[in-house]
């Protein structure tokens, strides 16, 4: 490949593994949008688009930009077979078949029934902290409530929930500045859930695990069947991972961003009906999943340049979500009163986040319960701990004085 698009020599450089860039990628994202809307990195051999229109179009165009080899740069480069059932690493029509099996388990009615349970989880986590003068948005709540919620949905016993959470989180962990281990070791199979599945065969319950055990569907070959054991394990692994990490990071970002915008935080205290808009703005402003990669299936032309078949295209969601063309007048400004425009924080099209309604519900309830008890806080960034992963950007700890 030519490096004619590699703008490193001109001072614009994006590296998804760079600790320095990842700490605050937005100045680089802004320059990419304006100076290199089609970017090529010769060191890691990938292309990237950063404008909202390009990212939105690219994510939807699965014919040109395929998920079937993975959605993470290093996984696509590793080029190993993706097991059936990893929804985020599939294209239609197979993706659509598998997605429908889970979609029936994330209906608005089922999600709405979780509200009281989620609120109770928040109350249990927050009430003991009243009067202590301290609160960690991640370790005290963000890493606790989503874990309990998704575990209740799946059917994980309370005593095993932390073990499962740590397992699914570790799959995406990396050493700072390095690719994820799965690129060398392969995807985790989900065997950690095997004992639960075996138990549910003889002890059915009202949870996702039981539903997946019993559901019948017509597969891509026209065969009516149930999920295989391996597919079940993968499904549960995918749901557990998606339901934990991103919402955890969202709550961590809420602590930091609202501390930096105390006037808007005060608005939320005075008028809690604004909280759903604040959650939406947080997902736009600091999307926990800031980029996604695709395998290029055929030569395509962007900005007068050919992106060849076999290349990797990174869709920079974090950059697109701040594009002033979509979010005028200034996409880099956090504004809970912003006029609503579609953002990409939950992706779009076939891969639109199945759990988006659950994430919105968890975010809303978390902020409602936090602001009731702690209307003001200052975050301790010196002692905050940033998470290192290839795909999720956020905090492992966000301590605050309250």
BELZI-V668561 format. One record per backbone hydrogen bond with DSSP energy under -1.0 kcal/mol. CO is the residue of the C=O (numbers start at 0). NH is the residue of the N-H. E is the energy in kcal/mol with one decimal. If there is no record, write none. Layout:
BEGIN
CO	NH	E
CO	NH	E
END
This chain:
BEGIN
2	5	-1.1
6	9	-1.4
6	11	-1.7
7	10	-2.0
14	17	-1.8
17	21	-2.5
18	22	-1.4
24	28	-2.7
25	29	-2.5
26	30	-1.8
27	31	-2.6
28	32	-2.5
29	33	-1.8
30	34	-3.5
31	35	-1.5
38	47	-2.0
40	44	-1.1
40	45	-1.4
45	40	-3.0
46	313	-2.9
47	38	-2.6
48	315	-2.3
50	54	-2.6
51	55	-3.0
52	56	-2.0
53	57	-2.4
54	58	-2.5
55	59	-1.4
56	60	-1.6
59	61	-1.9
60	64	-2.8
63	296	-2.8
65	294	-2.7
66	69	-2.4
70	292	-2.7
71	75	-2.3
72	76	-2.1
73	77	-1.7
74	78	-1.5
82	85	-1.3
84	86	-1.7
85	88	-2.3
86	89	-1.3
90	94	-2.7
92	96	-1.8
93	97	-2.2
94	98	-3.0
95	99	-1.9
98	102	-2.8
99	103	-1.3
101	104	-1.9
102	105	-1.6
106	110	-2.4
107	111	-2.6
108	112	-1.6
110	113	-1.7
111	114	-1.5
113	117	-2.9
114	118	-2.6
115	119	-2.2
116	120	-2.0
117	121	-2.1
118	122	-2.7
119	123	-2.6
120	124	-1.6
121	125	-2.6
122	126	-2.5
125	128	-1.9
126	129	-1.4
128	131	-2.2
132	401	-1.4
134	399	-1.5
135	139	-1.7
136	141	-2.5
137	142	-3.5
140	143	-1.6
140	144	-2.5
143	147	-2.3
144	148	-2.5
145	149	-2.8
146	150	-1.9
147	151	-2.0
148	152	-2.0
149	153	-2.5
150	154	-3.2
150	155	-2.4
152	207	-3.3
153	208	-1.8
156	159	-1.7
157	160	-1.1
159	163	-2.2
160	164	-2.8
161	165	-2.7
162	166	-1.9
163	167	-2.6
164	168	-2.4
165	169	-2.0
168	171	-1.3
174	177	-2.6
179	182	-1.4
180	183	-2.1
180	184	-2.6
181	185	-2.3
189	192	-2.2
190	193	-2.0
192	196	-2.0
193	197	-2.4
194	198	-2.0
195	199	-2.3
196	200	-1.5
198	202	-1.2
204	206	-1.5
206	210	-2.0
207	211	-2.9
208	212	-1.8
209	213	-1.3
210	214	-1.7
216	224	-2.7
218	221	-2.2
222	218	-2.7
224	216	-2.5
227	231	-2.4
228	232	-2.4
229	233	-2.1
230	234	-2.8
231	235	-2.5
232	236	-2.0
233	237	-2.7
234	238	-2.6
235	239	-2.6
236	240	-2.1
237	241	-2.7
238	242	-2.2
240	244	-1.4
243	247	-1.7
244	248	-2.2
245	249	-2.2
246	250	-2.1
247	251	-1.7
248	252	-2.7
249	253	-2.0
250	254	-1.6
251	255	-1.6
252	256	-3.1
253	257	-2.0
254	258	-1.1
255	259	-1.5
260	264	-2.1
261	265	-2.2
262	266	-1.5
263	267	-1.7
264	268	-1.8
265	269	-2.4
266	270	-2.4
270	273	-2.1
271	274	-1.8
273	277	-1.9
274	278	-2.5
275	279	-1.9
276	280	-2.4
277	281	-2.4
278	282	-2.1
279	283	-1.9
280	284	-3.1
281	285	-2.9
287	392	-3.4
289	317	-3.0
291	314	-3.7
293	312	-2.8
294	65	-3.0
295	309	-3.3
299	306	-3.7
301	304	-2.3
304	301	-2.6
306	299	-2.2
307	310	-1.8
310	295	-2.8
311	46	-3.2
312	293	-2.3
313	48	-2.2
314	291	-1.8
314	316	-1.6
315	319	-2.6
316	320	-2.6
318	321	-1.5
319	322	-1.6
322	325	-1.5
322	326	-2.2
329	332	-1.5
334	337	-1.7
343	346	-2.2
345	352	-2.8
348	351	-2.1
352	355	-1.6
354	358	-2.8
355	359	-2.6
356	360	-2.0
357	361	-2.9
358	362	-2.7
359	363	-2.6
360	364	-2.5
361	365	-2.5
362	366	-2.3
363	367	-2.5
364	368	-2.5
365	369	-2.4
366	370	-2.7
367	371	-1.5
368	372	-1.2
369	373	-3.6
377	400	-2.7
379	382	-1.2
384	395	-3.0
384	396	-1.6
387	173	-2.2
393	386	-2.7
396	384	-1.7
397	136	-2.3
398	379	-3.0
399	134	-2.0
400	377	-2.0
END
